[in-house]
Amino acid sequence: MADLHFELVTPERQVMSSDVYMVVIPGTEGESGIMVGHAPYMTTLRDGEIAVFRSAGTQPERIRVTGGFAEISERGLTVLAESAGETPAA
């Protein structure tokens, strides 16, 4: 299966631009798992964590985000967040 192109951007910088297996986003209506071929839509984000799965069966990289929105299109997933940073390990 082809990879999903994922971009995470804040007003200050591009945090990530990579081809990944799956991304789970914290939408205001609930969490959404996005994979290549997902139907196009837009959603606003709540404060929370984005989980980035670089390949199937791996542990996700978690990135804390504050606000913003996500757009899923034929080009992939773009997240425009108010702020973003790595989540500290527990």
Residue pairs with C-beta under 8 A, 6 or more apart in sequence:
1 35
1 36
2 36
3 19
3 20
3 21
3 36
4 19
4 20
4 21
4 22
4 23
4 34
4 35
4 36
4 38
4 76
4 77
5 17
5 18
5 19
5 75
5 76
5 77
6 16
6 17
6 18
6 19
6 20
6 23
6 52
6 76
6 77
6 78
6 79
7 14
7 16
7 17
7 76
7 77
7 78
7 79
8 14
8 15
8 16
8 17
8 50
8 63
8 65
8 79
8 81
8 84
9 15
9 78
9 79
9 80
9 81
10 80
10 81
10 82
10 83
10 84
11 82
15 63
15 81
15 84
16 52
16 63
18 52
18 54
20 52
20 53
20 54
20 55
21 35
21 53
21 54
21 55
21 56
21 58
22 33
22 34
22 35
22 53
22 56
23 33
23 34
23 50
23 51
23 52
23 53
23 77
24 31
24 32
24 33
24 34
24 50
24 51
24 53
24 60
25 31
25 32
25 34
25 43
25 45
25 50
25 70
25 77
25 79
26 45
26 46
26 47
26 48
26 49
26 50
26 65
27 43
27 44
27 45
27 46
27 70
28 43
28 44
28 45
28 46
29 43
32 43
32 70
34 70
34 72
34 77
36 76
38 72
38 77
39 72
40 72
40 73
40 74
41 71
41 72
42 69
42 70
42 71
42 72
43 69
43 70
44 67
44 68
44 69
45 65
45 67
45 68
45 69
45 70
45 79
45 81
46 67
47 65
47 66
47 67
48 64
48 65
49 62
49 63
49 64
49 65
49 87
50 62
50 63
50 65
50 79
50 84
51 60
51 61
51 62
52 60
52 61
52 62
52 63
53 60
54 61
62 86
62 87
63 84
63 85
63 86
63 87
64 84
64 85
64 86
64 87
65 79
65 81
65 82
65 83
65 84
66 81
66 82
66 83
66 84
67 81
67 82
67 83
68 79
68 80
68 81
68 82
69 79
69 80
70 77
70 78
70 79
70 80
71 77
71 78
71 80
